[in-house]
Amino acid sequence: MDNANEHRVCSCNAENDLEHNKCASSCSWSGDEGTLAFEETDQLNPRYVPESSSVTEIEQIMKRKLKFFFMNPIEKWQAKRRLPCKFIVQIMKIILVTVQLCLFAHSRYNHVNYTWDNRIAFSHLFLRGWDATREVNSYPPGLGPLALYKISEFYDTLDFAIEGYSNLSEAIGPYSYTEEDNSMSSPMLCFSQYKEGSIFGFNESYIFNSEIIETCANFTNITKGFSSKEFLNKQHVKIEFSALVSATLQFSVKTVNFKAAGPMTPPDCYKFDIEISFDNRDHDGQMLLTLDADAVRLCCKGDIEYTVDNEIDLILRSILNSLVIFICSISFILCSRAVYRAQQLKEETRKFFKATYNKDLSVEGRLEFLNMWYIMIIVNDVLIILGSAIKEQIEKQEVASDQWNICGVLLGTGNLLVWFGVLRYLGFFKTYNVVILTLKKATPKVARFLLCAVLIYAGFTFCGWLILGPYHMKFRSLASTSECLFALINGDDMYATFSIMSYKSPMLWWYSRVYLYSFISLYIYVVLSLFISVIMDAYETIKLYYKDGFPKNDVQEFIADYIEESSSSTESISSCYMSSISLRGLLDVICCKRERPRCILTPNRVPKFKQRSSHGANGICV
């Protein structure tokens, strides 16, 4: 050293943190106030070590690591000019995922709406007794369930469906049979009945064997005036209606949908597996009748003019799906790496606290290293990748309708979480962060409050289901009872709930009044008011924290003093670093193999730029 005011720069090229700490502790520092040294290879990690301070260099290194870890992307950009990669990836992901969801939602709506309209058409063609008033779901329902009450009605329903299937060419819809030559395939009747189930009501006796036997029969040689009863008798197939549990009539048709066709989208081909169900499980004299049609999309063999346009549409959609999968994979890797490194830093901090202060990290301190935003992003990445893979299969192969629903659930939930993730970046601003901090502060209290409220709610639910179920349509099942009570909490359909109660039992009618008045009064005037007060209490607490300061855990207290000391130093070092970046500087480093420039903060906190001169390997640098 030439004089007392000179400062020594410590450069440690260690392979791990332990060697780096040993090297750093062996460096000597001089000056009246201390020296903060920085090298470009350290990526703007300033180290200001006052000579008079009792804090060791190892503590400063740990504080610097923790300080940088808890910075948000904006602060990291200001400190190190590091691009916020995860933020950029999330913005790109939001745009691509939203575009993908909009396109899939349009296709799925057309698919579901088309299959539903065909189901209505099949009900008119093949279901005896179907009426247009049953096509609208009204509340309360104006009609009872479609059911059969006579044996003759059972066979008439079979004959009506078979006749409609044999006269498929008369339908307005472009329906065809599934055979390659468009010949009619044989409808199949399958029914399940008890092995023995004879009832002799006149003397209160019966013969019963609970074993269920399933029998199937194909209706062949169908001609005009076909009788299913006579056909079954000739085939020696006997149906005992006292033992009958259920029966199904199954057949399939094919069709082509022109509605989805457009400039780049060809028509879609479908096969509908139609099933007419006869439900007699209750054996109450009422056999419920329903029709269901499961759609399967097929590969069309259409006009050659659509081939090129179809390929362009598939290529564009495949490119979009591939981009979404690629971006979500990058997001998954970055967030998983961040979570893993956070756990590594947590273990390092825990060992440091144990060795230095002989104490372990608190629970709050450990939770600081678990970023739930990253966990949520990882979850939505997995959901979107799976949904995009299924979407790609839907657009290229023959798929069942269930896969449309699964794909919709995956993409919809993933997109929901993606937009929730935007709140993380809004939280960097004080104005928007109030909502997030209020929810975070209120969550424990709300959870405890909801636990007590759910116990009371469960008591009312089970009580209403048991007592009012036989006399009130809203209480016939446990699920419908819970839905009814939840609607009452929100003030929905109150008068209808009171008025629908049956008058068959006067005692239960009065009991229902006491039950409903008690539940509504308790939850609307007491429980909801307390719930709002819990949220408001958390909001007032957050406002007080903004005024007087937020409480700090042991990790935050540990790095608090370092943040205060190094805030101005970071700005000075950043300006020094940016001034050292020039075209000549880069050429000196690359061509002349000079050492990288170093920024030194003098005791007066003035950044000083130093460059060691050296000769190139094959010449002299000017």
Disulfide bonds with the S-S distance in Angstrom:
Cys10-Cys27 1.86
Cys12-Cys23 2.04
Cys190-Cys216 2.18
Cys269-Cys300 1.81
Cys576-Cys599 2.19
Cys592-Cys621 1.48
